């Protein structure tokens, strides 16, 4: 009979590819892995792995097949444990989250760690990726997108928050290049674009009144898919950047950055969470989304007192 410990052993070898990595995965010594593998092979009368190099392990055809089965069974067991925890109202299991680079790094990273600390039985896998393919979206429990909430096939969208954005630059850059008075003035200045998710990073919208709206196509000198990189360029005086207020408010308060075109409003950007539709959502998903909504609401402070243009 093959036990769950046997399945974990084969799964660890398949993932690690060596005695050392398998030992690290299971929290034992390399010699213990070697002994356990030898005993399992003897019991099954099948060679499951061959040594490769000094400490490498390569699964045989039979070992590879068993590893696939082991992975499926172990995942089902984890899902079963999570389902049982759900029935008891316990947040447990694995929560897989996918987010755009900029939003993920600046906003989600600290909140994911905080949420994980609240629930010791929960593991969270956080990945960053822009322009997520459909199959990748369906693999994850939660996929964050920036922009108008749209239900994708097999998924439903939940509005988490609206990101308030501001235009800003280093004081040194404004002193050197002058203060732009209208969005059109940006065409003669250096701009910094952030390629995040499916948004068009070069199309900037502004509103002064309910009827006075302008959209301009910028020609950025610098472009990145990392919001922190774009912020660092702005701090270094390389141009004007559009960033979420939350990510630059300390810089604005300290005078390291100043608002640009502060008498114009930049439209807020919706942040939505995509989850699988047509299925009962585990309690860990409900709790995480509720946690995020609460955190974003409490942190959305109106910074009207922030420093304005030079």
C-alpha positions as CSV (number, residue, x, y, z in Angstrom):
1,X,0.0,0.0,0.0
2,X,1.2,3.5,-0.9
3,X,0.9,6.0,2.0
4,X,0.6,9.8,1.9
5,X,4.2,9.9,3.1
6,X,5.2,7.9,0.0
7,X,3.3,10.3,-2.2
8,X,5.0,13.3,-0.6
9,X,8.4,11.7,-1.0
10,X,7.9,11.1,-4.8
11,X,6.4,14.6,-5.2
12,X,9.3,16.3,-3.4
13,X,11.8,14.4,-5.6
14,X,10.0,15.4,-8.8
15,X,9.9,19.1,-7.7
16,X,13.4,19.2,-6.4
17,X,15.4,17.0,-8.8
18,X,18.0,16.3,-6.1
19,X,18.4,14.7,-2.7
20,X,19.2,18.0,-1.2
21,X,16.2,19.9,-2.6
22,X,13.8,17.0,-1.7
23,X,15.2,16.9,1.8
24,X,14.7,20.6,2.2
25,X,11.1,20.3,1.0
26,X,10.3,17.6,3.5
27,X,12.5,18.9,6.3
28,X,14.7,15.9,6.6
29,X,18.3,15.0,5.7
30,X,19.5,13.9,2.3
31,X,20.4,10.4,3.6
32,X,16.9,10.1,5.0
33,X,15.5,10.8,1.5
34,X,17.8,8.2,0.0
35,X,16.8,5.6,2.5
36,X,13.1,6.2,2.2
37,X,13.3,6.1,-1.6
38,X,15.2,2.7,-1.5
39,X,12.6,1.2,0.9
40,X,9.8,2.4,-1.3
41,X,11.4,1.0,-4.5
42,X,12.0,-2.3,-2.7
43,X,8.4,-2.5,-1.5
44,X,7.0,-1.6,-5.0
45,X,9.6,-3.7,-6.9
46,X,10.1,-0.8,-9.3
47,X,12.9,1.6,-9.8
48,X,11.5,5.1,-9.4
49,X,14.6,7.3,-9.8
50,X,18.1,7.2,-11.0
51,X,21.1,9.1,-9.6
52,X,22.4,11.9,-11.8
53,X,25.7,13.6,-11.0
54,X,26.7,14.0,-7.4
55,X,23.3,14.2,-5.8
56,X,20.8,14.6,-8.6
57,X,17.8,12.4,-9.1
58,X,16.0,11.7,-12.3
59,X,12.7,10.0,-12.2
60,X,12.2,6.9,-14.4
61,X,9.1,6.6,-16.6
62,X,7.4,4.7,-13.7
63,X,8.6,7.3,-11.2
64,X,7.4,10.2,-13.4
65,X,3.9,8.6,-13.7
66,X,3.7,8.0,-10.0
67,X,4.8,11.6,-9.4
68,X,2.0,12.9,-11.6
69,X,-0.5,10.8,-9.6
70,X,1.0,11.9,-6.3
71,X,0.7,15.6,-7.2
72,X,-2.9,15.2,-8.2
73,X,-3.8,13.2,-5.1
74,X,-2.0,15.6,-2.7
75,X,-3.7,18.6,-4.3
76,X,-7.1,16.9,-3.9
77,X,-6.2,16.2,-0.2
78,X,-5.3,19.8,0.3
79,X,-8.6,20.8,-1.3
80,X,-10.5,18.4,0.9
81,X,-8.8,19.8,4.0
82,X,-9.6,23.3,2.9
83,X,-13.3,22.3,2.1
84,X,-13.6,20.8,5.6
85,X,-12.1,24.0,7.1
86,X,-14.6,26.0,5.1
87,X,-17.5,23.9,6.7
88,X,-16.1,24.8,10.1
89,X,-15.6,28.4,9.2
90,X,-11.8,28.1,9.4
91,X,-9.6,30.1,6.9
92,X,-7.1,27.5,5.7
93,X,-5.6,25.9,2.6
94,X,-3.8,27.7,-0.3
95,X,-4.8,31.0,-1.8
96,X,-3.3,31.8,-5.2
97,X,-3.2,35.5,-6.2
98,X,-2.1,37.1,-9.5
99,X,-1.6,40.8,-9.9
100,X,0.0,43.4,-12.2
101,X,3.6,44.3,-11.2
102,X,3.0,47.9,-10.1
103,X,-0.2,47.4,-8.1
104,X,1.0,44.1,-6.7
105,X,4.4,45.3,-5.4
106,X,3.3,48.7,-4.0
107,X,-0.2,47.8,-2.6
108,X,-0.7,44.0,-2.3
109,X,2.7,42.9,-0.9
110,X,2.2,44.3,2.7
111,X,-1.5,43.5,2.8
112,X,-0.9,39.9,1.8
113,X,1.7,39.5,4.5
114,X,-0.6,41.1,7.1
115,X,-3.6,38.8,6.1
116,X,-1.4,35.7,6.1
117,X,-0.3,36.6,9.7
118,X,-4.0,36.6,10.8
119,X,-4.6,33.0,9.6
120,X,-1.7,30.6,10.5
121,X,-3.3,27.7,8.6
122,X,-3.4,29.7,5.3
123,X,-0.7,29.8,2.6
124,X,-0.7,32.5,0.0
125,X,1.0,32.3,-3.4
126,X,1.4,35.7,-4.9
127,X,2.6,36.2,-8.5
128,X,3.1,39.3,-10.6
129,X,2.2,39.3,-14.3
130,X,0.9,41.9,-16.8
131,X,-1.4,41.0,-19.7
132,X,-2.5,37.7,-18.1
133,X,-3.6,35.0,-20.5
134,X,-7.1,33.4,-20.1
135,X,-5.8,30.0,-19.0
136,X,-3.5,31.6,-16.4
137,X,-6.4,33.6,-15.0
138,X,-8.5,30.5,-14.6
139,X,-5.7,28.7,-12.7
140,X,-5.6,31.3,-9.9
141,X,-8.1,31.9,-7.1
142,X,-8.0,35.7,-7.5
143,X,-6.6,37.8,-10.4
144,X,-6.4,41.6,-9.9
145,X,-7.0,43.9,-12.9
146,X,-6.9,47.6,-13.3
147,X,-9.6,49.3,-15.3
148,X,-13.3,49.1,-15.8
149,X,-14.9,46.0,-14.2
150,X,-15.7,43.5,-16.9
151,X,-16.8,39.9,-16.4
152,X,-14.5,37.6,-18.3
153,X,-15.6,34.1,-19.5
154,X,-15.7,31.8,-16.5
155,X,-15.0,34.6,-14.1
156,X,-16.8,37.4,-12.2
157,X,-15.4,40.8,-11.3
158,X,-15.6,42.3,-7.8
159,X,-14.8,46.0,-7.3
160,X,-12.1,46.3,-4.6
161,X,-11.3,50.0,-4.7
162,X,-10.7,53.0,-6.9
163,X,-7.1,54.3,-7.2
164,X,-6.9,58.0,-7.0
165,X,-4.1,59.2,-9.2
166,X,-2.0,62.4,-9.4
167,X,0.5,63.9,-11.7
168,X,3.8,64.7,-10.0
169,X,7.4,65.5,-10.6
170,X,10.6,66.5,-8.7
171,X,10.8,70.2,-7.7
172,X,14.1,70.4,-9.6
173,X,12.5,69.3,-12.8
174,X,9.7,71.8,-12.5
175,X,12.1,74.6,-11.7
176,X,14.2,73.7,-14.8
177,X,11.4,73.1,-17.3
178,X,8.6,75.4,-16.0
179,X,5.1,74.8,-14.7
180,X,2.6,73.2,-17.2
181,X,-0.7,75.1,-17.2
182,X,-2.7,72.7,-19.3
183,X,-2.5,69.0,-20.3
184,X,-1.4,70.1,-23.7
185,X,1.8,71.6,-22.2
186,X,2.9,68.0,-21.4
187,X,3.7,67.5,-25.0
188,X,6.8,69.7,-24.6
189,X,7.9,68.1,-21.4
190,X,9.4,64.7,-20.4
191,X,6.9,62.2,-19.3
192,X,7.2,58.8,-17.6
193,X,4.8,56.0,-18.5
194,X,3.9,52.9,-16.6
195,X,2.8,49.9,-18.6
196,X,0.6,48.1,-16.2
197,X,-2.0,45.4,-17.0
198,X,-3.9,46.1,-20.2
199,X,-4.1,49.9,-19.8
200,X,-2.8,52.2,-22.5
201,X,0.1,53.9,-20.7
202,X,0.3,56.8,-23.2
203,X,-3.3,58.0,-23.1
204,X,-3.8,60.4,-20.2
205,X,-7.2,61.9,-19.4
206,X,-7.9,65.1,-17.4
207,X,-11.0,66.8,-16.2
208,X,-11.4,70.4,-15.0
209,X,-15.2,70.6,-14.8
210,X,-18.0,68.1,-15.6
211,X,-18.0,69.3,-19.2
212,X,-14.3,70.2,-19.7
213,X,-12.4,67.0,-20.4
214,X,-9.1,66.6,-22.2
215,X,-7.3,63.5,-23.4
216,X,-3.8,63.6,-24.7
217,X,-1.4,61.1,-26.2
218,X,1.9,61.5,-24.4
219,X,5.3,60.5,-25.9
220,X,7.1,59.2,-22.9
221,X,10.9,59.4,-22.7
222,X,10.9,56.6,-20.1
223,X,8.6,53.6,-19.8
224,X,8.5,50.7,-17.3
225,X,6.1,48.1,-16.1
226,X,7.2,48.7,-12.5
227,X,5.6,51.6,-10.7
228,X,8.5,51.9,-8.2
229,X,11.0,52.3,-11.0
230,X,8.8,55.0,-12.6
231,X,8.6,56.7,-9.2
232,X,12.4,56.6,-8.8
233,X,12.8,58.2,-12.2
234,X,10.5,61.0,-11.2
235,X,12.3,61.5,-7.9
236,X,15.6,61.8,-9.8
237,X,14.2,64.6,-11.9
238,X,13.7,62.7,-15.2
239,X,10.2,63.8,-15.9
240,X,6.5,63.9,-14.9
241,X,4.7,60.7,-13.9
242,X,1.2,59.7,-13.1
243,X,1.0,57.6,-10.0
244,X,-1.6,56.4,-7.4
245,X,-1.7,59.0,-4.6
246,X,-1.1,56.3,-2.0
247,X,2.3,55.4,-3.5
248,X,3.6,59.0,-3.6
249,X,1.8,60.7,-0.7
250,X,4.9,60.6,1.6
251,X,7.0,62.1,-1.2
252,X,4.5,64.8,-1.7
253,X,4.3,65.6,2.0
254,X,8.1,65.7,2.3
255,X,8.5,67.9,-0.8
256,X,10.5,65.3,-2.7
257,X,7.7,65.5,-5.3
258,X,5.2,68.2,-6.1
259,X,1.8,68.0,-7.8
260,X,1.5,69.0,-11.4
261,X,-1.7,70.4,-13.0
262,X,-3.3,70.2,-9.6
263,X,-6.3,72.2,-10.8
264,X,-7.1,69.3,-13.1
265,X,-8.6,66.0,-12.0
266,X,-7.2,62.7,-13.2
267,X,-9.9,60.0,-13.3
268,X,-9.7,57.3,-10.7
269,X,-8.9,53.8,-11.9
270,X,-11.0,50.9,-10.6
271,X,-9.2,47.9,-9.1
272,X,-11.1,44.7,-9.6
273,X,-10.7,41.1,-8.4
274,X,-11.5,38.3,-10.9
275,X,-12.7,35.0,-9.3
276,X,-14.2,31.9,-10.8
277,X,-17.9,32.1,-11.5
278,X,-20.5,29.4,-11.1
279,X,-18.8,27.8,-8.1
280,X,-19.1,28.3,-4.3
281,X,-16.2,30.5,-3.2
282,X,-14.1,29.2,-0.3
283,X,-14.2,31.2,2.8
284,X,-10.5,32.2,2.4
285,X,-11.4,34.1,-0.8
286,X,-14.4,35.9,0.8
287,X,-12.3,36.9,3.8
288,X,-9.3,38.1,1.8
289,X,-11.5,40.3,-0.5
290,X,-13.4,41.7,2.5
291,X,-10.0,42.4,4.2
292,X,-8.7,44.3,1.2
293,X,-11.9,46.3,0.8
294,X,-11.7,47.4,4.4
295,X,-8.0,48.2,4.2
296,X,-8.4,50.3,1.1
297,X,-11.3,52.2,2.6
298,X,-9.5,53.0,5.8
299,X,-6.3,54.1,3.9
300,X,-8.1,56.2,1.3
301,X,-7.4,59.6,3.0
302,X,-8.2,62.8,1.3
303,X,-4.9,64.6,1.1
304,X,-6.2,68.0,0.2
305,X,-3.5,69.6,2.4
306,X,-0.7,68.2,0.3
307,X,1.8,70.5,-1.3
308,X,0.7,71.9,-4.6
309,X,2.6,73.2,-7.7
310,X,5.7,75.3,-7.2
